[in-house]
Amino acid sequence: MIIVSELAKGIDAVAHETVLECGLKTIAVLVGGLQHIYTPENKTLAVEILKHGALVSEFPLGIKHLLLVIFLSGIVSSAVCQWEL
C-alpha cells in the first residue's frame, strides 16, 4: 500500500508520518515547484519522504504555492492515486 497526500499541516502530515513509522511508502503531492516545500514546517518530513517514497509536482521549479495551485494539487493527487505503482 502507498499513501498519496499533499504535504500540508494537519491530517496530510500525520498521514505521511504514520506511513513512514510503519515502514511503508508514501507520495507527497506538492502545491508548487519541487524547490518550494509548503508548508515550511514540513521540510524535514519532505526529506524523510524522499528516503521512502517520492515528492511529485505538476509545476516547474520556481513556482510558489498560490491559491489556484493549491486547488490544482487535489487534481494531481487524484491522478497519482490512479497510477499503477
C-alpha positions in Angstrom: 0.0 0.0 0.0 1.2 3.5 -0.8 -0.3 6.6 0.7 -0.8 9.7 -1.6 -1.5 13.0 0.0 -0.5 16.7 -0.1 2.2 17.9 2.3 0.0 20.4 4.2 -0.1 20.7 8.0 -2.6 18.6 9.9 -4.0 15.4 8.6 -1.8 15.3 5.5 1.4 15.5 7.6 0.0 12.9 10.1 -0.8 10.5 7.3 2.8 10.7 5.9 4.4 10.4 9.3 2.2 7.4 10.2 3.0 5.6 7.0 6.8 6.2 7.5 6.6 4.9 11.1 5.0 1.7 9.7 7.8 1.3 7.2 5.6 1.8 4.2 5.9 4.1 1.2 4.3 7.5 0.7 4.0 10.1 -2.1 3.6 13.7 -1.3 2.0 16.0 -3.9 3.4 19.5 -3.7 1.4 22.6 -4.2 4.2 24.3 -6.1 7.6 23.5 -7.7 9.8 20.9 -6.0 12.1 23.6 -4.6 9.3 25.2 -2.6 8.1 22.9 0.2 4.8 24.2 1.6 4.3 24.3 4.5 7.8 25.2 5.6 7.2 23.3 8.8 7.2 20.1 6.8 10.7 20.4 5.2 12.1 17.7 7.5 9.2 15.4 6.7 9.8 16.0 3.0 13.3 14.8 3.4 12.1 11.6 5.1 9.5 11.1 2.4 12.3 11.2 -0.2 14.0 8.3 1.5 10.9 6.1 1.4 8.7 7.4 -1.3 8.5 10.4 -3.6 7.7 14.1 -3.9 5.8 15.0 -7.0 4.6 18.2 -8.6 2.9 19.1 -11.8 4.6 22.5 -11.7 8.1 23.6 -12.8 10.8 24.6 -10.4 10.4 28.1 -9.1 6.6 28.1 -8.9 5.5 29.0 -5.4 2.2 28.0 -3.9 -0.8 30.1 -4.9 -4.5 29.6 -4.2 -5.0 28.2 -7.7 -2.0 25.9 -7.4 -3.4 24.6 -4.1 -6.7 23.8 -5.8 -5.0 22.0 -8.6 -2.9 19.9 -6.3 -6.0 18.0 -5.4 -6.4 17.0 -9.1 -2.8 15.9 -9.2 -3.3 13.8 -6.0 -6.3 12.1 -7.6 -4.3 11.4 -10.8 -1.4 9.9 -8.9 -3.7 7.6 -7.0 -4.8 6.1 -10.3 -1.2 5.2 -11.3 -0.3 1.5 -11.2 2.6 1.5 -8.9 
